[in-house]
Amino acid sequence: MQAKKPTAVSAPQKGAKTPPAELPTASPKAALAKPSAAKAPAPPAKAAPVTTVTLRHLAAEIAEEQLIDKREADEILTGLVGILVQHLKGGDRLRITGLGVLEVKDKPERAGRNPATGEAITIKASKKIAFRPAKELKEAI
C-alpha cells in the first residue's frame, strides 16, 4: 500500500495554529470604516464614434470592386438615387432585396397643443418616408 502524498491545499488540522499571514493586520475599527474612493466602479467606456459613409465612399468601393472609374460609379449611384426619389414622389413602394422596403405614408391633419401656451392648434397633414428593414438585414446586424 502506498502512502498518500499531501496536497497543496489541505484542511487545517485540529489544534494547528494559523500562519501569521492570514491574521488580520488592521484594527477592527478600520474594517468598519467606509470604503475608499479607489474602490468605486470605473465609469463606462465611451462608445466608438460612428463613421458616416457617403455616396462618394460607396462609389469608390464599387469602382474598386467592379474595376470601373470612380466618376462612372458616382454617376451611377447619383442616377440611382434620382430614380428612387422619382418613384417615391409618384407614390410607389420600393422593395430592395436584402435591404428593405421604402414607402411614403400620408399623415392626416390632427389636433395638437402649443406646449408654451396650452392653446389648441391644428397640425397640418404631411407625408413621411417609412423604412421597413428586410429580414436578411435584421439577421445580418
MODELLER restraints for C-alpha pairs under 7 A, 6 or more apart:
rsr = mdl.restraints
at = mdl.atoms
rsr.add(forms.Gaussian(group=physical.xy_distance, feature=features.Distance(at['CA:56:A'], at['CA:74:A']), mean=6.34, stdev=0.5))
rsr.add(forms.Gaussian(group=physical.xy_distance, feature=features.Distance(at['CA:59:A'], at['CA:70:A']), mean=6.28, stdev=0.5))
rsr.add(forms.Gaussian(group=physical.xy_distance, feature=features.Distance(at['CA:59:A'], at['CA:73:A']), mean=4.98, stdev=0.5))
rsr.add(forms.Gaussian(group=physical.xy_distance, feature=features.Distance(at['CA:59:A'], at['CA:74:A']), mean=4.94, stdev=0.5))
rsr.add(forms.Gaussian(group=physical.xy_distance, feature=features.Distance(at['CA:59:A'], at['CA:77:A']), mean=6.77, stdev=0.5))
rsr.add(forms.Gaussian(group=physical.xy_distance, feature=features.Distance(at['CA:60:A'], at['CA:70:A']), mean=5.55, stdev=0.5))
rsr.add(forms.Gaussian(group=physical.xy_distance, feature=features.Distance(at['CA:62:A'], at['CA:73:A']), mean=6.46, stdev=0.5))
rsr.add(forms.Gaussian(group=physical.xy_distance, feature=features.Distance(at['CA:63:A'], at['CA:69:A']), mean=5.74, stdev=0.5))
rsr.add(forms.Gaussian(group=physical.xy_distance, feature=features.Distance(at['CA:63:A'], at['CA:70:A']), mean=5.18, stdev=0.5))
rsr.add(forms.Gaussian(group=physical.xy_distance, feature=features.Distance(at['CA:63:A'], at['CA:73:A']), mean=5.61, stdev=0.5))
rsr.add(forms.Gaussian(group=physical.xy_distance, feature=features.Distance(at['CA:88:A'], at['CA:103:A']), mean=6.55, stdev=0.5))
rsr.add(forms.Gaussian(group=physical.xy_distance, feature=features.Distance(at['CA:88:A'], at['CA:104:A']), mean=6.42, stdev=0.5))
rsr.add(forms.Gaussian(group=physical.xy_distance, feature=features.Distance(at['CA:91:A'], at['CA:104:A']), mean=6.44, stdev=0.5))
rsr.add(forms.Gaussian(group=physical.xy_distance, feature=features.Distance(at['CA:92:A'], at['CA:103:A']), mean=6.77, stdev=0.5))
rsr.add(forms.Gaussian(group=physical.xy_distance, feature=features.Distance(at['CA:93:A'], at['CA:101:A']), mean=7.00, stdev=0.5))
rsr.add(forms.Gaussian(group=physical.xy_distance, feature=features.Distance(at['CA:93:A'], at['CA:102:A']), mean=5.92, stdev=0.5))
rsr.add(forms.Gaussian(group=physical.xy_distance, feature=features.Distance(at['CA:93:A'], at['CA:103:A']), mean=4.64, stdev=0.5))
rsr.add(forms.Gaussian(group=physical.xy_distance, feature=features.Distance(at['CA:94:A'], at['CA:101:A']), mean=5.51, stdev=0.5))
rsr.add(forms.Gaussian(group=physical.xy_distance, feature=features.Distance(at['CA:94:A'], at['CA:102:A']), mean=5.05, stdev=0.5))
rsr.add(forms.Gaussian(group=physical.xy_distance, feature=features.Distance(at['CA:94:A'], at['CA:103:A']), mean=6.31, stdev=0.5))
rsr.add(forms.Gaussian(group=physical.xy_distance, feature=features.Distance(at['CA:95:A'], at['CA:101:A']), mean=4.43, stdev=0.5))
rsr.add(forms.Gaussian(group=physical.xy_distance, feature=features.Distance(at['CA:95:A'], at['CA:102:A']), mean=6.52, stdev=0.5))
rsr.add(forms.Gaussian(group=physical.xy_distance, feature=features.Distance(at['CA:98:A'], at['CA:134:A']), mean=5.85, stdev=0.5))
rsr.add(forms.Gaussian(group=physical.xy_distance, feature=features.Distance(at['CA:98:A'], at['CA:136:A']), mean=5.50, stdev=0.5))
rsr.add(forms.Gaussian(group=physical.xy_distance, feature=features.Distance(at['CA:98:A'], at['CA:137:A']), mean=6.01, stdev=0.5))
rsr.add(forms.Gaussian(group=physical.xy_distance, feature=features.Distance(at['CA:99:A'], at['CA:133:A']), mean=5.99, stdev=0.5))
rsr.add(forms.Gaussian(group=physical.xy_distance, feature=features.Distance(at['CA:99:A'], at['CA:134:A']), mean=5.32, stdev=0.5))
rsr.add(forms.Gaussian(group=physical.xy_distance, feature=features.Distance(at['CA:99:A'], at['CA:137:A']), mean=5.78, stdev=0.5))
rsr.add(forms.Gaussian(group=physical.xy_distance, feature=features.Distance(at['CA:100:A'], at['CA:131:A']), mean=6.94, stdev=0.5))
rsr.add(forms.Gaussian(group=physical.xy_distance, feature=features.Distance(at['CA:100:A'], at['CA:132:A']), mean=5.53, stdev=0.5))
rsr.add(forms.Gaussian(group=physical.xy_distance, feature=features.Distance(at['CA:100:A'], at['CA:133:A']), mean=4.14, stdev=0.5))
rsr.add(forms.Gaussian(group=physical.xy_distance, feature=features.Distance(at['CA:100:A'], at['CA:134:A']), mean=4.14, stdev=0.5))
rsr.add(forms.Gaussian(group=physical.xy_distance, feature=features.Distance(at['CA:101:A'], at['CA:131:A']), mean=5.63, stdev=0.5))
rsr.add(forms.Gaussian(group=physical.xy_distance, feature=features.Distance(at['CA:101:A'], at['CA:132:A']), mean=5.14, stdev=0.5))
rsr.add(forms.Gaussian(group=physical.xy_distance, feature=features.Distance(at['CA:101:A'], at['CA:133:A']), mean=6.39, stdev=0.5))
rsr.add(forms.Gaussian(group=physical.xy_distance, feature=features.Distance(at['CA:102:A'], at['CA:129:A']), mean=6.94, stdev=0.5))
rsr.add(forms.Gaussian(group=physical.xy_distance, feature=features.Distance(at['CA:102:A'], at['CA:130:A']), mean=5.77, stdev=0.5))
rsr.add(forms.Gaussian(group=physical.xy_distance, feature=features.Distance(at['CA:102:A'], at['CA:131:A']), mean=4.67, stdev=0.5))
rsr.add(forms.Gaussian(group=physical.xy_distance, feature=features.Distance(at['CA:102:A'], at['CA:132:A']), mean=6.67, stdev=0.5))
rsr.add(forms.Gaussian(group=physical.xy_distance, feature=features.Distance(at['CA:103:A'], at['CA:129:A']), mean=5.75, stdev=0.5))
rsr.add(forms.Gaussian(group=physical.xy_distance, feature=features.Distance(at['CA:103:A'], at['CA:130:A']), mean=5.38, stdev=0.5))
rsr.add(forms.Gaussian(group=physical.xy_distance, feature=features.Distance(at['CA:103:A'], at['CA:131:A']), mean=6.67, stdev=0.5))
rsr.add(forms.Gaussian(group=physical.xy_distance, feature=features.Distance(at['CA:104:A'], at['CA:127:A']), mean=6.42, stdev=0.5))
rsr.add(forms.Gaussian(group=physical.xy_distance, feature=features.Distance(at['CA:104:A'], at['CA:128:A']), mean=5.60, stdev=0.5))
rsr.add(forms.Gaussian(group=physical.xy_distance, feature=features.Distance(at['CA:104:A'], at['CA:129:A']), mean=4.54, stdev=0.5))
rsr.add(forms.Gaussian(group=physical.xy_distance, feature=features.Distance(at['CA:104:A'], at['CA:130:A']), mean=6.07, stdev=0.5))
rsr.add(forms.Gaussian(group=physical.xy_distance, feature=features.Distance(at['CA:105:A'], at['CA:127:A']), mean=5.60, stdev=0.5))
rsr.add(forms.Gaussian(group=physical.xy_distance, feature=features.Distance(at['CA:105:A'], at['CA:128:A']), mean=5.23, stdev=0.5))
rsr.add(forms.Gaussian(group=physical.xy_distance, feature=features.Distance(at['CA:105:A'], at['CA:129:A']), mean=6.19, stdev=0.5))
rsr.add(forms.Gaussian(group=physical.xy_distance, feature=features.Distance(at['CA:105:A'], at['CA:130:A']), mean=6.72, stdev=0.5))
rsr.add(forms.Gaussian(group=physical.xy_distance, feature=features.Distance(at['CA:106:A'], at['CA:126:A']), mean=6.03, stdev=0.5))
rsr.add(forms.Gaussian(group=physical.xy_distance, feature=features.Distance(at['CA:106:A'], at['CA:127:A']), mean=4.56, stdev=0.5))
rsr.add(forms.Gaussian(group=physical.xy_distance, feature=features.Distance(at['CA:106:A'], at['CA:128:A']), mean=6.41, stdev=0.5))
rsr.add(forms.Gaussian(group=physical.xy_distance, feature=features.Distance(at['CA:107:A'], at['CA:125:A']), mean=5.52, stdev=0.5))
rsr.add(forms.Gaussian(group=physical.xy_distance, feature=features.Distance(at['CA:107:A'], at['CA:126:A']), mean=5.14, stdev=0.5))
rsr.add(forms.Gaussian(group=physical.xy_distance, feature=features.Distance(at['CA:107:A'], at['CA:127:A']), mean=5.73, stdev=0.5))
rsr.add(forms.Gaussian(group=physical.xy_distance, feature=features.Distance(at['CA:108:A'], at['CA:125:A']), mean=4.60, stdev=0.5))
rsr.add(forms.Gaussian(group=physical.xy_distance, feature=features.Distance(at['CA:108:A'], at['CA:126:A']), mean=6.73, stdev=0.5))
rsr.add(forms.Gaussian(group=physical.xy_distance, feature=features.Distance(at['CA:109:A'], at['CA:123:A']), mean=5.71, stdev=0.5))
rsr.add(forms.Gaussian(group=physical.xy_distance, feature=features.Distance(at['CA:109:A'], at['CA:124:A']), mean=4.69, stdev=0.5))
rsr.add(forms.Gaussian(group=physical.xy_distance, feature=features.Distance(at['CA:109:A'], at['CA:125:A']), mean=4.13, stdev=0.5))
rsr.add(forms.Gaussian(group=physical.xy_distance, feature=features.Distance(at['CA:110:A'], at['CA:122:A']), mean=5.85, stdev=0.5))
rsr.add(forms.Gaussian(group=physical.xy_distance, feature=features.Distance(at['CA:110:A'], at['CA:123:A']), mean=5.29, stdev=0.5))
rsr.add(forms.Gaussian(group=physical.xy_distance, feature=features.Distance(at['CA:110:A'], at['CA:124:A']), mean=6.77, stdev=0.5))
rsr.add(forms.Gaussian(group=physical.xy_distance, feature=features.Distance(at['CA:111:A'], at['CA:121:A']), mean=5.98, stdev=0.5))
rsr.add(forms.Gaussian(group=physical.xy_distance, feature=features.Distance(at['CA:111:A'], at['CA:122:A']), mean=4.65, stdev=0.5))
rsr.add(forms.Gaussian(group=physical.xy_distance, feature=features.Distance(at['CA:111:A'], at['CA:123:A']), mean=5.92, stdev=0.5))
rsr.add(forms.Gaussian(group=physical.xy_distance, feature=features.Distance(at['CA:112:A'], at['CA:120:A']), mean=5.88, stdev=0.5))
rsr.add(forms.Gaussian(group=physical.xy_distance, feature=features.Distance(at['CA:112:A'], at['CA:121:A']), mean=5.26, stdev=0.5))
rsr.add(forms.Gaussian(group=physical.xy_distance, feature=features.Distance(at['CA:112:A'], at['CA:122:A']), mean=5.88, stdev=0.5))
rsr.add(forms.Gaussian(group=physical.xy_distance, feature=features.Distance(at['CA:112:A'], at['CA:123:A']), mean=6.33, stdev=0.5))
rsr.add(forms.Gaussian(group=physical.xy_distance, feature=features.Distance(at['CA:113:A'], at['CA:119:A']), mean=5.50, stdev=0.5))
rsr.add(forms.Gaussian(group=physical.xy_distance, feature=features.Distance(at['CA:113:A'], at['CA:120:A']), mean=4.50, stdev=0.5))
rsr.add(forms.Gaussian(group=physical.xy_distance, feature=features.Distance(at['CA:113:A'], at['CA:121:A']), mean=5.43, stdev=0.5))
rsr.add(forms.Gaussian(group=physical.xy_distance, feature=features.Distance(at['CA:114:A'], at['CA:120:A']), mean=6.46, stdev=0.5))
rsr.add(forms.Gaussian(group=physical.xy_distance, feature=features.Distance(at['CA:114:A'], at['CA:121:A']), mean=6.66, stdev=0.5))
